[in-house]
Structures are given as structure tokens and as C-alpha cells.
Amino acid sequence: MSDVLVHRVQTIPIVAHIPHSGTHIPGWVRSTLLLSDEELDLELRKMTDWYTDQLFHCVVQMGGVAVVCRYSRLVVDVERFENAEDEIMASRGMGVIYTRTSSGRPLRSEPLPAEERETLLEKFYRPHHRKMEEVVLASLDKFSTCLVLDCHSFPSRPLPYELDQDPARPDICLGTDDYHTPAPLLRAVQEVFRQHGFRVAIDSPFAGTYVPMKFLKRDRRVKSLMIEVNRRLYMNEGECRKSSDFGRIQVAIETAVRRLVQDMDQCR
């Protein structure tokens, strides 16, 4: 259940990838998780990129495309590499299919049965990636270029599983790829967020940005940039509800996207 959202017809070469805003867990998957309902609710509160589908909806409103995964990342994490040897977080039990929680507690049985793994990948992971490949190809066909905007949020305090445990976290984290992230686009977005009064960091506390495997390190027409928003800027993290500053963040993101649209011609 990954939604492809388009406002009438695509008029800008931007695809928003929103992988972690979903909270849905099918009943049969829930039965395999080793958490009580209370524990699962707490884990969802910590691990969900709350409201990122709304924060970045401006991409669709401007004529771009958004691919939104409606399943929780506790079902599968569509942003992880499928092969464990390629995925740095697999060693922490948080590869494409989590077997550990954000605090390191058991989430699923280990080792995960091969049949269960294949079922999860085939039902949830691979369809999402096929959709991303399709919309990126459509953008390339129409515009000869495509920018994948990788849309995330992060908690104001590091969770135990995270590689970067520095408590001094920025307001905005921009993630890059040395092959797919043009320097002019990175500078433009950085400038916009700084003009709105936000402290911006590059590849910290999270690094990298999503590119569909079909194009990864192969096609420079596919650009990519990750935008991570500190959750304390727009929500009450304990209660998982929007704060009064939600609209301010939406405006800043919309301004950044408009700037990206203007600057895309420089990177064709």
C-alpha cells in the first residue's frame, strides 16, 4: 500500500519519496511481533516520521509526484537495502525487516524464517520500489531529468539504535549522494532554510539520500536530495500531535521546493 499522488498531471520533474510516515500494520504481521500493544504503540511513536506526507504535500500541489508508503516501517523498511551485506543497519537488527526495536529489544524471532522474509519483501518492499522506478522513468521521459526528494523527520534526541549519538541536533538535516546530488541544488536548499532561521547540517545526524536501484550510480539525470526535519520544530513528540509551528515549517519547505524547481535547469 504505497500511494502515488499526482495533482492532475505532472508539470515539474520532482518526485517526493515519503517512506516512513505510515503507521498501518496488517493483523497477520502484528501477530509476528514480540511486543505488547502498549510497547508497540511506544515504538510507533518513536519510529514514525509523523506528518511528513503533509509537510511535503506541496510537491504534489506544485505539479510533482509523491510516493507515500502507508505501511509502518516496522512491517518492512522500504528505504533500506534488500541485501543485508549492503545495509549498515542490518548488523543492529534494523535492516530491511527489523528484528530489533529502536532500543535493541527483540521485535521478531531471530533468525527470521526465510519464507516469512520473502513474503514480506514480495508483498510490501518490492512493489514500493517498482512504483518508484515507474514514476522516476515517467519523469525522465517527460522532462529528461528527475529530482527525488527524500522526505523524512527525526527525533530531537538520538534513539539508541542511531549511529550518531550527538545530542546537539540541527533543525534541518540535508542528506546527499556524491553522484546524484548537484552542489547548486544543495546550496540553494541550504540557503532557503537558513533564511527562515533554521540551523542546517549536511549529512548529520543522517547521511545519504534515496535513489531507486535501477538508477543508482548509473544515471546522472536522476538527482536526489534528502530533507530531514527535526520533529521538535512542528510537533509535540510525546503526544505525536502537531504544534502551532506546523504551518511555519510547511512554508519553509514549500519555499525550498519552489527554489529547487527554479534551479533544476542548471543541473540538467
N, C-alpha and C positions, 0 to 999 in steps of 0.2 A: 504494500500500500504506500507507494510513493506518488504524490500528486505532481503533475506537470501543469503549472499555472502560466497562462498567456493572456494578456489583455487584448482580445480581438485578434490582432496579428502582430508578429514580432517586427519591431521597427528599429531596435538598437541591438548591437551584437554582444549583449551581456546575458549570461546565464547564471543565476544565483543558485548555488548549491547549499541547501539547508538540511544537514544530515541528522542533527541532534535535538530538534525541537519536539519530536514526537514522544508520546507517553504511553501509547497503546501496547499492551502485552496480551497476545491471544491466550485463551484459557489453557490450551494444551502446552504452551510454552511456560506459562505460570506454574504449572504442576511440576515442572522440572527444576524450578528454582528453590534453593535451600533456605529461603528467608521467610519469616513470618510476615503477615500483611503489614504490620507496623514497621518492620525492618525494611521491607520492600518500598514502602512509601517514603521512608527516610532516604533510601538510596536513589530513588527517582528525584527527590528534591535536590540532591547534591549533583546528580549526573546529567540532568536535562538542561539543554540550552534554552531556557524559558523565553518564550515570546520572540525568538529570532525570526520566525516566519512573519510576524507582524512588523518587527523592526526593519526588515529588509523588503517588505512588500512594495516599496517604492520602485524596485526594479521592474516589477510587473506593471505597475501603473504608468511607468515611463515607456513601456513597449518592449521590455525584455521578457525573459523566461525564468521561472523559478521551479526547481525540482525539490520537493519537500518530502522527506521521509516521515511518515506518520507513526511508524513503529518506534518504540523506545530503543535506544542503543543497547539496552540490556537484552534485547532479543538478538540482534546482530549489530555490530558497529560498521555501518556501510562506508565509513571513512578509513578504516584500517585496511592494510594489505591482506589479501586472502591467504597467502603463504606465510606461515609463522617465521620462516627464516628471513623474510623481508620486513617483518614488523617488529620494531624495537620494543613495543609494549607487550608482545606475546610472552616475554620472559617474566612478566609480572602478572600473568593470568588475565591480561586485558588486551588480547589480540582481537581478531575479527569476531570471535564469540567469547564473551567474558566467562571465566570460571572463578574469578575472584571479584570481590567488591572493591570500591574505592579505598577502603581501609584494609584490604588484604584478606578479608574473611572469605570462606568458601561461598560461592554463588551457585555453582553447578558441580556435579560429580566430576572428579578428575581421575584418570584422563577422560575426556569427553568421548563417548562412543562414536565411532566413525560414521555410522548410519545417521545418528542424530545430527552430527556436524554437517553432513551432506544435505540432509533435509532442510536445515536452517539456511544454508548457503543458497540452495536452489530455489527456495520459496521466497526469501527476503533479500538476500545480498545481491545475487546476480541480476535479478530483474531491475533493481535500482540502478546498477551500473549500465545496463543496456539502455535504460531511459536517458541517462546522462550522455552516453555516446550518441544516441539519436538526436538529442537537441543540440549538442555541440556540432555534429555533422550538418544539421539543418542550418545552423548559424553560419558555418563555413561556406556552405553552398550559396547562401543569400548575400553574405557580406564579405566573404573571403578572409574573415577573421572572427575570433570569438574570445571574449574575456569571461573566464569562470571566476565568479566572485564567491569565495568560500566563506560562508557566513556562520559565525559562532558567538558564544559568550563564555565567560569563565568566572568562577567564584572569586570573591575578593580575598579569600585566604586559600593557600595551597591545600589541596586534598592529599592524603598520604601517598597515593599512587603516582602523583605527578613527578616528573623528572626534575623540574625547577621548584625548589622549596623556598626561594627568596620571598619573604613576606611583603616586601616593598613592591607591589604590583602596579603597573601602569593603568591608565584609564582605557587605553586602546592599544591592542597588540596587532601589528601588521605582519603577516607571515608571507614568506617569499620562496621562490624557487629560482636558482641561478640560470636556468634555461628558459623558464616560462614567465618570469616577472620582469617586464621592462622597467628600467630605472625611472623614466619620466612618469609613468603611472604611479609608482611607489611614492615618488616625491610629491606628486600632486595630491594624493590622498593624505599623506602625512601633513602637508601644509593646511589642508582644509580642517582636519581635526584639531590641529594646533591653533588655528584661527578661532575655533569655537571654544578654546580654553582647556582642551584636554591634553593630558600628558601621554605621549605616544612612544612606544618602543617597537623596535624591529626584531622579529623572531624571538621575542621574550615576553612572557614566560613560555610561549608556544611557538614552534618554528615550522616552516613549510606551508604548503598550500596544495589543495587537491587538483589533480589533473586526471581525467579518465585514462586508464592504462593504454588504450588504443593510441593515444597521442603523446604519452609521457616520454619526454626526451627525444621525440621523433618529429614533431610538427610545431615549428615556431609560430605558426598562425594562431595557435591556441595559447592565449595568455592566461595567467592565473594570479590571483592575489587573495590572501586570507585577511578578513577583518574580524577580530575578536573584541567584544565589548565587555568590560568589567561589569558584572551584574549589579554591583552596588550603585551604579550610575542610574539605573532605571527600575529597580525593583527592591522589595523587601525580601531578602534571601531566606529568612526564616519562615515566612508565611507564603513565599512564592507568589506574591501579588505585585502588580505594577505600582510604582511610586508616582508622585506628582511630576517627576522629571522625565517620564517616559516620552512625552512629546518632544522634549528638547533633544533627546538622543535621535529620535526619528528624523528631526530636521537636519541634524548634523550628518546622518547617514545619507539622506536624500541629497544634500549639497555635495557630498563626496561622490555619489553616483553620477550626478549631473556633470561634475568635473571630469570623471572618467569618460563619459560619453564624448565630451568636448575634445579630450586628449587622445582618444583611440586612434584617430587618423595619423598621429605622429608615429604610431607603433606598428602600422600595417607592413 
